[in-house]
Amino acid sequence: MAGIWICVCALLSAAFFTSTSATTYKEDLLGLPVDVDVTNIHVQKAVEFLKQHLSLTSGQKLIVEKAQRQAVAGLKLCLTIKIESEMLNTSTSCEIIVYSRPWINHMDIAYNGCSI
């Protein structure tokens, strides 16, 4: 009789841990892109980098609409940005990917879908 209870407890434990790990598996998977707040420190450093390396005029403003972070051999930031022109009263949205390796103080634009 005790053997049956041990088997039942083992099966219930396995079912519980399998179901909880399946629901959190996607969030805990290393290397998977995850949404981050646009005020995140890495996003803000990427924005400062982009302001220096894109050909923005003094009347253009760069706004981050969406940001995702992915751990690769460094940090990959996928940004959806909006470039607003105050003089022309226009705005353009585009995708840009910034690759960062903060331990060697290196940042690079891996993909630029903006046509400014």
TAJONOR-V105389 format. One record per backbone hydrogen bond with DSSP energy under -0.5 kcal/mol. NH is the residue of the N-H (numbers start at 1). CO is the residue of the C=O. If there is no record, write none. Layout:
nh:NH co:CO
nh:NH co:CO
This chain:
nh:5 co:1
nh:6 co:2
nh:7 co:3
nh:8 co:4
nh:9 co:5
nh:10 co:6
nh:11 co:7
nh:12 co:8
nh:13 co:9
nh:14 co:10
nh:15 co:11
nh:16 co:12
nh:17 co:13
nh:18 co:14
nh:19 co:15
nh:20 co:16
nh:21 co:17
nh:22 co:18
nh:23 co:19
nh:24 co:20
nh:25 co:21
nh:28 co:24
nh:29 co:25
nh:29 co:26
nh:30 co:28
nh:32 co:29
nh:34 co:69
nh:36 co:67
nh:40 co:37
nh:44 co:40
nh:45 co:41
nh:46 co:42
nh:47 co:43
nh:48 co:44
nh:49 co:45
nh:50 co:46
nh:51 co:47
nh:52 co:48
nh:53 co:49
nh:54 co:50
nh:56 co:54
nh:60 co:57
nh:61 co:84
nh:63 co:61
nh:63 co:82
nh:65 co:63
nh:65 co:80
nh:66 co:80
nh:67 co:36
nh:68 co:78
nh:69 co:34
nh:70 co:76
nh:72 co:70
nh:72 co:74
nh:74 co:72
nh:75 co:100
nh:76 co:70
nh:77 co:75
nh:77 co:98
nh:78 co:68
nh:78 co:76
nh:79 co:77
nh:79 co:96
nh:80 co:66
nh:81 co:79
nh:81 co:94
nh:82 co:63
nh:83 co:92
nh:84 co:61
nh:84 co:82
nh:85 co:90
nh:86 co:59
nh:86 co:84
nh:89 co:85
nh:90 co:85
nh:92 co:83
nh:94 co:81
nh:96 co:79
nh:97 co:111
nh:98 co:77
nh:99 co:108
nh:100 co:75
nh:101 co:106
nh:104 co:101
nh:105 co:102
nh:106 co:101
nh:108 co:99
nh:110 co:97
nh:110 co:108
nh:111 co:97
nh:113 co:95
nh:116 co:114
